[in-house]
Every structure is written in structure tokens, then in C-alpha cells.
Amino acid sequence: MSRKPHIPNFDQTLEILRAHGFSVSPFTEVAGGSLVSKHGAGTVLVPRDMNKGEDGGGSAALAVPPGALVGGRVAVLLDRGYQKFVKTPQFEIPATSSQLQAIHLFTEELKLLTGAISLYNESLGTTSDVYQYDRLKGREGTQTAPARPWDLAGGH
């Protein structure tokens, strides 16, 4: 007979994270949020609403995707095709390899301890939150309709 796995509640999840060396503190910018950090990276967790049938496992949901900690805030990881950047509301700086490694390690540990789904492609390396390639920027409004060779030019 198989047993149903025990899923810890949100407070128990935070205690598990504390026991494994994560720093957990209240985050006032998100209602009910807790800032979880380790290795110079962090995220904001909120209680998962079990009544909505959300998948992903565990009792905690990400309110802010994992990123590098800059000034007590979680920065967004921005990919411009040639370089990854750490972006906050105040500034944008190139991401260092140690920051990318810290984000990757933090994310993998967090998924393991919270019971979240770990995808193969994400376990290979750090994925970005935003992809903004410079060669594609501004193309949206400049596209013209393709030529239609079957239309007669000159009114014939």
C-alpha cells in the first residue's frame, strides 16, 4: 500500500530552509512574503493556495523569481544575447560568473528542499527572467506587409 507523501505547510517549509542554512526574513513589499537568501542570491516565497489546485509541489510559491541580492532586494536576471545583466529599479550591471553560479546553486537547493519540480534544462545552468536581444529591439513597429507578386502594379 502506497502512502501519500507528507507536504509541510508554509511555516514548516521556512523552518526546513532555516535548518539548511538559508536566511529567512519577512518581506514587507509582498503580502505574506518571506525573503529567503543564501550564497548571495535570494527569492520571495509566499504561501501557496492549495484550493486553486496549483501544481509544482510544496506549500510555498515564488512571488519573485530567484536572483542576485543587491541592496537587500532580489534583482532580475536580464539576458541581452551577448551578456547577462543584473537589473534593479535603480541600475543595471553586467552579471558576474560568481553571481550566476550563486543563483543556480540557490535555485537548485531551494527546489530540492521545497519539493518544487526541477526541470532538466534548468538544472544545466542559470536561466534568465527576461530575454531582450539588441538586434530584435524595435523591429515590432517597422515591419511592412510582404510583397504580393500577383497584384498588378500600375492599375492593369
Secondary structure, DSSP 8 states (H G I E B T S, - for coil): ---------HHHHHHHHHHTT-EEEEETTSTTEEEEEETTEEEEEEE--GGGT--SSSSEEEEEEEEEEETTEE-EEEE-SS-EEEE-SS-EEE--HHHHHHHHHHHHHHHHHHT----HHHHTS---SEE--TTTTT-TTT------TTS-TT--
